[in-house]
Amino acid sequence: MIFDFYNQFGALNSKNVFESFEKGLRKHGHEIHYHTGKGDVAVIWSVLWFGRMRNNQQVFESYKQQGKPVVVLEIGNLKRDLTQDGKDARATWKIGINGINRYNYFVHGTTSERFDNLGLNLASWKTKGDHILICSQHEKSEQWKNMPIGDIWVEEKIKKIREHTDRPILIRPHPRFPLRRNFSQYNAVNSTSDYQTDLNTAFCTVNHCSNPGIESVLNGIPSFVSEVSLAAPVANTDYSMIENPLRPDRTQWANDLAWTEWTQQEMIDGIPQDLILIELM
């Protein structure tokens, strides 16, 4: 197969990940092209159509229109703190086909092998917290497709929450896509702290389908998300339960999640590529 790499449209920390993924494909005997538009499969970084990744949108839509798959490489959730420069061998990176949401394709595994081998742990569910944390998303992302502007989405969520609780609401706008409005009339204010502090002190979180929902559940904090979120199987969607959110068993979900992310050495060895090729061929 011919894999068409768009490595010039990646984030600054993508270079080594692209190279590792390419080495694994070459090990399987596949042909690599760059920015041609003529591959059997496109390989891009992220589905955020902004900044360095802006041109990926045209690639994504062109390949999809031709009925050809797009492999998406992206920062993972499991060891996100290690991904800053793309050089830490312990970091894991998300690999999806045609996107990175719940209904896109990832390598599927059902055992605990990967979760255990990566040395991961699930924090126990928490039952206390200072606030409800709403995390908005970047509106230029494919994950936000067909959604309202962020301010409208935030207000809709606040109104749903206020039907059932008067807990303080803390809002974290996406760091590269600020909100335009003030919501203080709802006893909801923008955060002035760092993300980890906001998350650790939250009673629950609210997110459409991006990383905060997943990170919240991994850290034992109930989350309210949309159906397309990777966190949806162990999160909440019914806001009438905001004061008593579901805290289900996350064992199988965590095992499954571990199969969506891979280290660069595993990519070099061709392990995720071997599994992904079963779906592509």
ABEGO torsion letter per residue (X at the ends): XBBBBBAAABBAAAAAAAAAAAAAAAAAGBBBBBGAGABABBBBBEABBBEAAAAAAAAAAAAAAAGBBBBBBBBBAAAAAAAAAGABAABBBBBBBGEABAABBBBBBABAAAAAAAGBBBBBBBABEABBBBBBBBAABAAABGBBBAAAAAAAAAAAAAAABABBBBBBBBAABBBABBAAAAGBBBBABBAAAAAAABABBBBAABAAAAAAAAAGBBBBBBAABAAAAABBABAAAAABBBBBBAAAAAAAAAAABBBAAAAAAGAAAAAAAAAAX
